[in-house]
Amino acid sequence: MTDAILRTEGLGKNYGGVHALVNADFELSRGEHVAIVGDNGAGKSTFVRQITGVEQRTAGRIWFDGREVSFAGPLDAREAGMECVFQTLALADDLDVPSNLFLGREVIRWNLGPFSILDKREMRRRTEEGLRTTGVRIPDITRTIRHMSGGQRQCVAIARSATFASKLVIMDEPTAALGVQETAQVERIIRSLKERGVPLILISHNLRQVFDLVDRIVVFRRGHIAANLRREETDGNDIVSYITGVKSQSAAGALM
C-alpha cells in the first residue's frame, strides 16, 4: 500500500503483565475507509488509544501524514489533523451545541487576554453550516447537551469530528447505542467523508454496517492483528472465523 496517511510498526501496549496489544503493523491510505473488528477485549480500542495519544505505547513506532509522531495526548493528535469520536463522546454537558463543536478551538471576537470575548454569532453560523453539511438534525442548537437524547449527543460528537476533519477521522462504535434512524444518519456522515476523500478508521461490531461502508476490514484477536482483508474478497462468515479463532493468525499472515 502506498501514500499512507497512517502507519504503525510493532505497536504494543502492556498493562502490567497483560499484553493488550502485540506487534500491530497497520497502514491506512489517504481517502481509504477501514473497519477494525473483533470481540470485546481484542485490542481494538487499545490500538486507537495508542495512535491518538490517549495512552503512551509500550513498544512500536507511528507515522502520521508522512512523519514519525509521538503524541503526548489527544490534543496533539487533533492539532496534527486527527479527529476522534470515542465511546465516552467527550462532550460538555452544560454547554450548547456550538460551544461543544468549538470546544478548544473557540472563535475569538476580541482578544483581551484572559477576558477575551467569543464570537458566538460566528460559531453558531459555522455550527449550522457544519450540521447541514453532515446531515445532522438538531431541532434547537441552543439547548445544553445535558437535555439531549443519547442519539442526539452521539450525533453532535460525530458532527464535530466530521465538521473539522482534515486528515483522519476515527470512530469507536459510533452507532452502538443508536436507533435505526440515528444509525442511518451516522452512516450518511461516513459516506460524506468518503466523498470528501477523508480517510476513516471505524471500530464496529456491526458487520452489516462494516460491509456497507468500508474498503478494508482488519480483524483483531487477543491483542494481535489476525487478518487484513479487502471487503470484496471476504464475507461475514470469513470475518467471524477470524474473530473466533477458527482461522488462525498464521493463515492470515499471507493476507497482511
N, C-alpha and C positions, 0 to 999 in steps of 0.2 A: 504494500500500500504506500502511495506517495502523497506528498503535500499534506502531512498530518498537522492538525491543529493541536492534538494532544497525544502524547506518547509516554508510557511508563515502562520501566525496565527493572525487573526484580523487585517490585514493590512489595513490602511486607509490613505487618503490624502484629506485635505481640502484646498481650495483656498479662504480664507475669509469665506463667508457663503456658498460657493459651495462645496458640498461633492462629489468630483470626484471619490473617491474610498472608499468603505464602507465594513469593516469587511471581507476582502478577505482571505479565507483559501484555500491554494493551495499546491499541492505536486507533485513533479516530481521525478520519479525513475531513477536510473542510466541506461543509454542506451535507455531510453524512448524518443519518439518524441511526443510532444503535441502541438496542434494548439490552439491559442486564437483567437476567432472570436467575432464579434459584430458590431453594427452600429457605425458611427462616433460619438465620444463623449461618448462611452460606458464605457471607463476606461481602455482600453487595453494598450495603450502607457503609461498612468499614472502608471499602475501596473509595467511595465518594468522599468520606471524611478525610482521607489522606490527601487526595488530589486538590481539595478545596481549602486545606489548611486548618480545618476544624480540629484535627489531631495531627500530631507530628509522627511521621512514619518511623518504623524501626529500621527498615532497610529499603534500598532501591533509589531510583532516580526518576525525575519527572521533567518532561519538556512540554512547554505550552507556547504556542504561537512562534515556534522556531527558536526558543531559548530555554535553557535549563532553569527551572524555578524551584524555590523552596519557600512557599508562602508561610508567613508567621501566623496568619489567621484568615478567616473568610473575607475580611475587608480587603486584604491584599489580593485575594483571588478575584474579588469583584472589580477592583481597580484595574486588574490586568485584563478584564473582559469576560469573566465567568459569572453567570447569573444562575443562582441555585434556588430550587424550591424544595426545602426539607419537609419531612413529615410533621415537624413542630411548627412550620409556617413562618415563625419569627415575625409576627405582627404585633403592633402596639394596640392593645385593646381599647384604650381610652382616646385614641386618635381617629380621625375620619379617614376616608379613602385617599384623598390627595396627600395627606400627611404621611400615610403609610407608604404610598408609592414613592414619595420623595424622601423617605426616612434615610438620613445620612447623606443626602445629595440635594438638600433644600435649595430653592431658588431665592437668592437674596435680592431684595429691592434696594435697600440702603445698608451698606456695610459700615456699621458703627462699632466694630469690635464685639464685645460681649452683649451689646444692646442692638445688634443688627435686626433689621425688620424684614420679615419674609414677604415675598411677592406671592401672596395666597391666590390672587386672581390668575396669575400665570400658571401656577401649579394646578389650579382647578381646570384651566383651559387645556393644559397638556395631559391631565388625567382623563378628561372626557375624550380627547383625541386618541389616547392610548387604549382606552376601553373600547372605543368604536373600532379601532384598527384590529384589536384582538377578538372582537365579538363578544366581550364580556358585558352582561347586562346587570347593572346595579341600579335599582329604582331611585335611590337617594344617596349620592356620594358624600353628603354632609353628615350622615349617621356615623356614629362611632362603631368600630369593628365589634365591640362587645355586644352590640344589639343586632348583629347579623347572624344568619344561619351558618351552619358549618360549611355548607356548599358555597355560600357567598364569600365566606372568609377564604376558602381554598381558591376560589376564582380570583380574588383580589391578589393573593400571593403569586398566582401564576401570571396574572396580567402584569404585575410589577416586573417579573423576570422577562416576560415577552416584550414589554414596552422598552426596556433598557438593554435588551440583548444586543451584544456587539460581536462577540467571538464564539461563545459557547453557552448553551443552556443545559442545566442538569435538573431533572425532575425525579424525585424519590416518591414513588407510589402516589402520583397526583390525584388519582380518582378512587382511591381505596374506600373512602367514606362517602362517596357521592352517589346521588341518584342517577337515573338514566338520562334525564335532560341535562343535568350539570356535567355528567361524564361526556356527553356529546359536545358540549360547549368547550371543554378542555381539549378534546380531540381536534376540534376545529382550530384551536390556537396552535396545536402542534403542527397541523398541516400548513398553517400560515407561516410558521417558522421555516418549514421545508421550502415553501415557495419563495421566501426571502433569502434562502441559502444559508440560514443559521444552523450550525450543527447542534445535535441534541444527544444527550445520554438519558434514556428513560429506564428507570427501575420499575418493574411492574410484575405482578403475579397474574395479570390478565392476558392470557395467551392470545385470545381473540384480538384484543387491542394491540398487542405486540405485532402480530402478523399484518394487521391493517395499517400500521403506522411507520414501521422502521425498515431499514435496508439490511441490517445485520443483527444477529442475536448472539450474545455472549453469555454462556452458562457458567455460573459459579457453584461450586460444591465443596463444602468443608474448607473454605478459605482458598481454594485453588480455582483457576480458570479451567473448567472441564471441557468446554467446546466453544468454537468460534465459527458460526455458520451463516452463510448467506440465506436470507429469508426464502428466496425462491428455490433453494436447494434442500430445504428441510420441511418438516411438518410438525404438528403438535405432539404426535406420538414420539417422534425422534427427540424433541426437546425434553419431554418428560423422562425419557430413558436416560438422558444425561443428568437431569436434576436428581433422579432417584438412584443413580449409580449403576443402572442396568448396563449402560455403556460406560466403559472405563476411560479414565483420563488418558491412558496410553493410546487408546483408539482415537481419541480426539486430537492427539498430538499432530497427526498428519494434516489436520484442518487448520492449524494455527498459522 
